[in-house]
Amino acid sequence: MSDKSRRSWLLVPASKSEQIALAARSGADVIVLDLVELVAEERKAAARQGARAAVDAARAGGAAVFAQTAPESLEADLRACVWPGLSGVVVSRAGSAGDISQAARLLGRLENERGIPPDTLEIVAALETAPGNHAAHEIAGASPRVTGLTLGRADLIMDLRPEPSGEIHLMQYLMQRLIIVAGATGVTPIGAWWRAPDRGLLATPVNTLKAAQRGRAIGFKGTMCLRADQVEPLNQAYA
């Protein structure tokens, strides 16, 4: 799939059928069924049980479907989500090339078990920790399945330190570095250049458009978002 057709990546809780149905009608190029950030711990087992139906529901509008998992719950989440119709996974909090290699091995095994053509499931690595950003180049090259890199601002700031104001902005450096690493390794950089008070979580459609246009100008090829009304601005910005 081309970069153009993956302009908007809409994250939705894998446990919320009504939000998945709304996402399928949103026009998003990719729907990411999240099992990490947006599902309460006590609901994760139920979300895994319903993951196959969630993949089918998310695909109803023609979007590619990814599942978001994390290294500490990788096997349980992948066994729940990897079914025909899934395009790939987002590995949240990827901290090392070993995390990606483990995901690749599990994906290969599940492809074989579940009748999915070999080597078709992709990996997007989310760099949300200091070790993950330090190992960005190794993570991007850890498997041919890796097709994209993205940052996780909230977790990353908590792992490093509060983001300073004024002329010193750590995230600007990390965004530019991610784009360079993605270019060097031949994968797609996913992100946007948000400005205070918006950080993507509650950005208005107008501010989402501006953030995506700034992101495109520095090299991003698509953006993750959390609201259905952010999808059309992203599609417009990367059209």
Disulfide bonds with the S-S distance in Angstrom:
none
